Amino acid sequence: MIRIGIDLGGTKTEGIVLDQEGNQRARRRVPTPREDYAGTLRTIADLVRRLEEESGGERAKVGVGIPGIVSPATGLVKNANSTWLIGKPFDRDLADVLGRPVRVENDANCLAVSEAADGAGAGCGVVFAAILGTGCGAGIVVHGRVLAGRNAVGGEWGHNPLPWASGDELPGPACYCGKRGCLECFVSGPAVSADHQRVTGATLPMEEIASRAQAGDATCRATLDRLADRLGRGLAGIVNIVDPDVIVLGGGLSNLEFLYDALPPIVERWAFSDRIDTPIRRAAHGDSSGVRGAAWLWRPDERPDFSCP
């Protein structure tokens, strides 16, 4: 059996073919037709057809990661920043176009599936995988299966408040969701840039802040230290509730190498335990993890052996 994973993004749609052993057979990336729902369905169908042709013509199982989720209450897409998907029966419509069942998941959940299957969380029973990029989302995989939850919002820690907030962190920046002080307003890339501007008056993109900090700029270093402290508090809250076997970081901020030394003592300080030894690892598959995870939504039926290293 071959599996095709599709990562539907706001600007690009990527597809990958994995064989039974998880080896890549083919891969393609095409522009996403923005604000065009019917065009999005056609783009995915054409991409699936081309990937099947390139990988030998075998009919594949198809999994799709989207920047939102299909609501279990309505069967329609909700919480999608690709807003033209909202309110549409995306999984049913795509199944009709492809002439086969499809599995659709949130893109952060796909990251978690990928890293749990054969990435930084391979062999671990409970994997918490966070995307730290233009937003802040996460997915939880328990014994190989996504923990989506009753309302399909499992892992949406970015829209919880920043834990143990200090006075100067309250009420917190306004979030697009309509609330204030969401974790996403502190630990996403744009949030770090906004924090740096509030404190220093200088407007710098996240990449520039990281570069200057590495070169010895004290104000940029302080901005990254605030990021680590807030991210550590956020992860401590996850440990208190989920207590995962491993925490995996993806997205652009996961490339900040200092985090992997800085975060563990912060998490240990705030989590409710005498000792915290939860490993925090960078996503093994980088920006390929989401599309691989979409393919892994169709996993072999056999149950893997979970003994987290």
SULTAWO-V869851 format. One record per residue. N is the residue number from 1. BURIAL is b if it has 9 or more other C-alpha atoms within 8 Angstrom, else e. Layout:
N_BURIAL, N_BURIAL
This chain:
1_e, 2_b, 3_b, 4_b, 5_b, 6_b, 7_b, 8_b, 9_b, 10_b, 11_e, 12_b, 13_b, 14_b, 15_b, 16_b, 17_b, 18_b, 19_b, 20_b, 21_e, 22_e, 23_e, 24_b, 25_b, 26_b, 27_b, 28_b, 29_e, 30_e, 31_e, 32_b, 33_b, 34_b, 35_e, 36_e, 37_b, 38_e, 39_e, 40_b, 41_b, 42_b, 43_b, 44_b, 45_b, 46_e, 47_b, 48_b, 49_e, 50_e, 51_b, 52_b, 53_b, 54_e, 55_b, 56_e, 57_e, 58_e, 59_e, 60_b, 61_b, 62_b, 63_b, 64_b, 65_b, 66_b, 67_b, 68_b, 69_b, 70_b, 71_b, 72_b, 73_e, 74_e, 75_e, 76_b, 77_b, 78_b, 79_e, 80_b, 81_e, 82_b, 83_e, 84_e, 85_b, 86_b, 87_e, 88_e, 89_b, 90_b, 91_b, 92_e, 93_b, 94_b, 95_b, 96_e, 97_b, 98_e, 99_e, 100_e, 101_e, 102_b, 103_b, 104_b, 105_b, 106_b, 107_b, 108_b, 109_b, 110_b, 111_b, 112_b, 113_b, 114_b, 115_b, 116_b, 117_b, 118_e, 119_b, 120_b, 121_b, 122_b, 123_b, 124_b, 125_b, 126_b, 127_b, 128_b, 129_b, 130_b, 131_b, 132_b, 133_b, 134_e, 135_b, 136_b, 137_b, 138_b, 139_b, 140_b, 141_b, 142_b, 143_e, 144_b, 145_e, 146_b, 147_b, 148_b, 149_e, 150_e, 151_b, 152_b, 153_b, 154_b, 155_b, 156_b, 157_b, 158_b, 159_b, 160_e, 161_b, 162_b, 163_e, 164_e, 165_e, 166_e, 167_e, 168_e, 169_e, 170_e, 171_e, 172_b, 173_e, 174_b, 175_b, 176_e, 177_e, 178_e, 179_e, 180_b, 181_b, 182_b, 183_b, 184_b, 185_b, 186_b, 187_b, 188_b, 189_b, 190_b, 191_b, 192_b, 193_b, 194_b, 195_b, 196_b, 197_b, 198_e, 199_e, 200_e, 201_e, 202_e, 203_e, 204_b, 205_e, 206_b, 207_e, 208_e, 209_b, 210_b, 211_e, 212_b, 213_b, 214_e, 215_e, 216_e, 217_b, 218_e, 219_e, 220_b, 221_b, 222_e, 223_b, 224_b, 225_e, 226_e, 227_b, 228_b, 229_b, 230_b, 231_b, 232_b, 233_b, 234_b, 235_b, 236_b, 237_b, 238_b, 239_b, 240_b, 241_e, 242_e, 243_e, 244_b, 245_b, 246_b, 247_b, 248_b, 249_b, 250_b, 251_b, 252_e, 253_b, 254_b, 255_e, 256_e, 257_e, 258_e, 259_b, 260_b, 261_e, 262_b, 263_b, 264_b, 265_e, 266_b, 267_b, 268_b, 269_e, 270_b, 271_b, 272_e, 273_e, 274_e, 275_e, 276_b, 277_e, 278_b, 279_e, 280_b, 281_b, 282_b, 283_b, 284_e, 285_e, 286_b, 287_e, 288_e, 289_b, 290_b, 291_b, 292_b, 293_b, 294_b, 295_b, 296_b, 297_b, 298_b, 299_e, 300_e, 301_e, 302_e, 303_e, 304_e, 305_e, 306_e, 307_e, 308_b, 309_e
